[in-house]
Amino acid sequence: MGIGGPQGLNLPAVPLRPAVFLDRDGTLNVPVIRDGRPHPPASLDEFRLFADVPAACRALHAAGFVLVVATNQPDVGRGTTPLAVVDAIHARLRELIPEITRIEVCIAPGQGVAHPEDRRRKPAPGMLLDAAAALSLDLTRSWMIGDRWRDVDCGRQAGVRTIFIDLGHDEALRTPPDHVVRDFSAAAAIILAAAQA
């Protein structure tokens, strides 16, 4: 049913678009390994995309998907990484992948510390839900790609299909993803094939 206008007229509904929600570190860019564990880049100099990511993002965008980055950056909330560094990385990310429509960032520190943004901190689905409301996205036709259990759980809670990029982290999944792949290109191929089916 349309939305009634000021004179009771029914306005046409805005068509909802499918999206691909993208984790950042370990999905789009190479994680920085310190003490055997993956970490986000601490500076713009450490930021480096996986080689297959730009072309795969172009293909997803060309197929009609809205690209939305959803990234936890708790080091900002903890005060160990300046917000200016995250902003500079995201400016570079937009230069390298101009097909990205929106970047959602949560700086909630986590670790049991209450923070106003906790509803947005993955695995909570707030970033995806906020982007869906702002961009008129159809979550039933959307996907989440990530390399951590939080990404999979976030996508599942938001009602989107999930693809887990297995980089061999020493971390167990808590919810089974819809697909498991080894790289971003394989994830994009699954989404493109499903869109054509």
C-alpha positions in Angstrom: 0.0 0.0 0.0 1.3 3.5 -0.9 1.8 6.2 1.7 -1.0 8.7 1.9 0.0 12.2 0.8 -1.3 15.4 2.2 -4.5 15.1 0.2 -4.9 11.4 0.7 -3.1 10.5 -2.5 -1.3 7.2 -2.6 2.4 7.8 -3.5 4.3 5.0 -5.2 6.5 3.0 -2.9 10.3 3.4 -3.4 11.7 0.1 -4.7 14.1 -1.5 -2.3 17.5 -2.4 -3.5 19.7 -5.3 -2.6 23.1 -4.7 -0.9 26.3 -6.4 -0.1 27.5 -5.4 3.3 31.3 -5.6 3.6 33.5 -6.0 6.6 36.7 -4.0 6.2 39.8 -5.5 7.8 40.5 -9.0 6.6 37.8 -8.7 3.9 38.6 -5.6 1.8 42.1 -4.9 3.2 44.9 -7.1 4.3 44.9 -7.5 8.1 48.1 -6.5 10.0 49.4 -9.5 11.9 50.8 -8.8 15.3 51.7 -11.6 17.8 50.0 -14.0 15.5 46.6 -12.2 15.5 44.9 -10.0 12.9 44.6 -6.3 13.6 43.4 -3.3 11.6 46.0 -1.0 10.1 47.3 1.5 12.6 48.2 4.1 9.9 47.4 4.9 6.3 50.8 3.4 5.3 49.6 0.0 6.6 46.4 0.0 4.6 46.5 -2.3 1.6 43.6 -3.8 -0.3 43.5 -7.5 -1.3 44.4 -7.5 -5.1 41.1 -9.0 -6.2 38.8 -6.7 -4.2 38.4 -3.6 -6.6 37.4 -5.7 -9.7 35.0 -7.8 -7.6 33.4 -4.7 -6.1 32.9 -3.3 -9.6 31.2 -6.5 -10.7 28.8 -6.5 -7.7 28.0 -2.8 -8.2 27.4 -3.4 -12.0 25.0 -6.2 -11.0 22.8 -3.7 -9.1 24.1 -4.2 -5.5 24.6 -1.3 -3.2 28.0 -1.7 -1.5 28.1 -0.8 2.2 31.1 -1.2 4.5 30.3 -2.1 8.1 33.3 -2.0 10.4 34.0 -2.1 14.1 36.8 0.2 15.0 37.0 -0.2 18.8 40.5 1.2 19.1 39.0 4.6 18.4 36.7 4.1 21.4 39.6 3.0 23.5 41.6 6.0 22.6 44.5 4.0 21.0 43.8 4.9 17.4 42.9 8.5 16.4 39.6 8.9 14.5 41.6 10.9 12.0 43.5 7.8 11.0 40.3 5.9 10.4 38.9 8.8 8.4 42.0 8.9 6.3 41.8 5.1 5.6 38.2 5.5 4.6 39.0 8.4 2.3 41.6 6.2 0.6 39.1 3.3 0.5 36.6 5.4 -1.3 39.3 6.5 -3.8 40.2 2.9 -4.6 36.6 1.6 -4.6 34.4 4.5 -5.7 31.5 2.0 -6.0 31.1 2.0 -2.2 27.9 4.0 -1.3 28.2 4.2 2.4 30.7 3.4 5.2 29.2 2.5 8.6 31.7 2.7 11.5 31.2 1.7 15.2 33.8 2.9 17.7 32.2 1.1 20.7 35.1 -0.4 22.6 33.3 -3.6 23.5 34.8 -6.0 26.1 31.8 -5.5 28.4 32.1 -1.7 28.5 28.8 0.0 28.0 28.8 2.5 25.1 25.9 4.3 23.3 26.9 2.6 20.1 26.7 -0.9 21.4 23.6 -1.6 19.3 25.8 -1.0 16.2 28.8 -3.0 17.3 29.0 -6.3 15.4 27.7 -8.9 16.1 24.8 -6.6 16.8 23.0 -5.7 13.5 22.6 -2.0 14.1 25.0 -0.8 11.3 23.3 -2.9 8.7 19.8 -1.9 9.9 20.7 1.8 9.9 22.1 1.6 6.4 19.1 -0.3 5.2 16.8 2.4 6.5 18.8 5.2 5.1 19.3 3.7 1.6 16.0 1.8 1.2 17.7 -1.6 1.1 16.0 -5.0 0.8 17.6 -7.1 3.5 16.0 -10.3 2.1 18.0 -10.0 -1.1 21.2 -8.8 0.6 24.5 -10.3 1.7 27.2 -9.9 4.4 30.8 -10.8 3.6 33.4 -11.0 6.4 36.2 -12.9 7.9 35.2 -13.1 11.6 32.4 -14.7 13.6 31.0 -11.3 14.4 30.4 -10.6 10.7 28.5 -13.9 10.3 26.4 -13.3 13.4 25.7 -9.7 12.5 24.5 -10.7 9.0 22.3 -13.5 10.4 20.7 -11.1 12.9 20.0 -8.6 10.2 18.3 -11.2 8.0 20.9 -11.3 5.2 22.8 -14.2 3.7 26.3 -14.6 4.9 29.6 -15.5 3.4 32.6 -16.2 5.6 36.1 -15.7 4.2 38.3 -18.2 5.9 41.7 -16.7 6.5 42.7 -19.4 9.0 42.2 -17.2 12.1 42.4 -19.1 15.4 38.8 -18.3 16.1 35.7 -20.5 16.0 32.5 -19.5 14.3 29.4 -19.3 16.5 26.8 -19.5 13.8 27.2 -21.4 10.5 27.5 -19.1 7.5 25.6 -19.7 4.3 28.9 -20.1 2.4 32.6 -20.4 3.3 35.2 -19.2 0.8 39.0 -18.5 0.7 38.9 -15.1 -0.9 36.8 -12.1 -1.8 36.5 -13.0 -5.5 34.9 -16.4 -4.6 32.4 -14.6 -2.4 31.5 -12.2 -5.1 31.1 -15.0 -7.6 28.6 -16.7 -5.3 26.5 -13.6 -5.0 26.6 -12.9 -8.7 25.6 -16.5 -9.5 22.7 -16.3 -7.1 21.5 -13.0 -8.6 21.4 -14.5 -12.0 19.6 -17.7 -10.9 
